[in-house]
Amino acid sequence: MTVNARNPLSTLKSRLAAACAAAALLVAAGSAQAADLNALIWCDHADPALLQPFEEANNVKVNVKEFEGTGAGLAIVEQSQPGDWDVMVIDSIDVPRGVEKGLFEPLPEDKLPVGDLFAEVKMDKSTVIDGKRYGITEKFGYNTIGFNKTKVDPADMQSLASLASEKYKGKVAIYDYYLPVIGMAALAIGKKTADLTEADLPALKAELLKMKANAKLVGEVTASQTALATGEVDILVGGGEWVTAGLAKENPALDFSIPKEGAVLWSQSLAMFKDSKNKDMALKFIQYIMSPEGQARLATSSCYWGMPANSKAALTDEQKKILRFDEQPGFLARAQAYPAPNADLDKKMQDMWTEMLQAQ
């Protein structure tokens, strides 16, 4: 996966801006005190409510650089000097990309709460390579159906078939990121996301076009999320707890479902750089993020909410209710991973997505 499903880069301009910002940060990273920790992160890790307790407890400053998507993060690393960075947030399924580039240090499993993780999100096929753990899942969630339960029948949201129902024509927004929504289309037609081939593309396209026929808009994360929050639409295809949980206080009518056919699972991991100059502090940071307290703060970050990977996260009862914490075993049993096509199939999927967007 090359784009962060929660906060994707949408234009070349933003990519260039990120690269320029990264170059400027190298100066700061090079002049940082030895005790500082330099972290390449997603926006949920920039929340002071998450970072300050760690900084105060360890008398350290965490210098963070936000990026959006694995490709953008790896580009920053390529523009940096060895040792500029200590830790990185990365899509769990993309950990092997960092390992192949020789970037990451194996993590000591005996010093991390691996046994407390929800079993389904350990993602060992991606995070453990040649018997060594290079990433640990810290947060997860679902690309699924977000909806306003006062405007639609919640029972309808238990089936992906409702997304193409005439009943909801003009009341739907589709999240404009091809992989998770193609994954949802696959689930709708009874296909496993891990088994998709070129032969499945015609059926997938047909399903996407049925969804598109009902859609009022297909938009990037901010536009599609705003459409649901403001009532412009009643259903968001590709949304999930990361959309509705963060807006629950402002609009308690918003909710999400994991339909009977399933949902597409996203997960993010922490990794430590092999060339880190501060590995002891880097490990402490990972341990903190994975602790019950750190997990609760990360799960409810001001940028976006998501499920903590540690089943012992110190969430309040109200936070657990919003995240549907107690329902996770059933949700995870129905969830499937992001499609992971090879380069050729990926291009064909992107072309199919473009054709869907252009369809009248």
GIVENSUL-V827309 format. One line per field, one symbol per residue. burial: 1 if it has 9 or more other C-alpha atoms within 8 Angstrom, else 0. A space follows every 10 residues. Layout:
burial=???
This chain:
burial=1011000110 0001100110 0110110010 0000011111 1111111001 1001100001 0111111111 0111111001 0011111111 1111110110 0011111000 0010001100 1110011110 0011111111 1111111110 0100001111 0111100110 1111100111 1111111110 1111010000 1001101111 1101110111 1001101110 0011111111 1111111100 0001111110 1111111111 1110110110 1110111111 1111111111 1001111111 0010000011 1110100000 1001111110 0000110111 0110010000
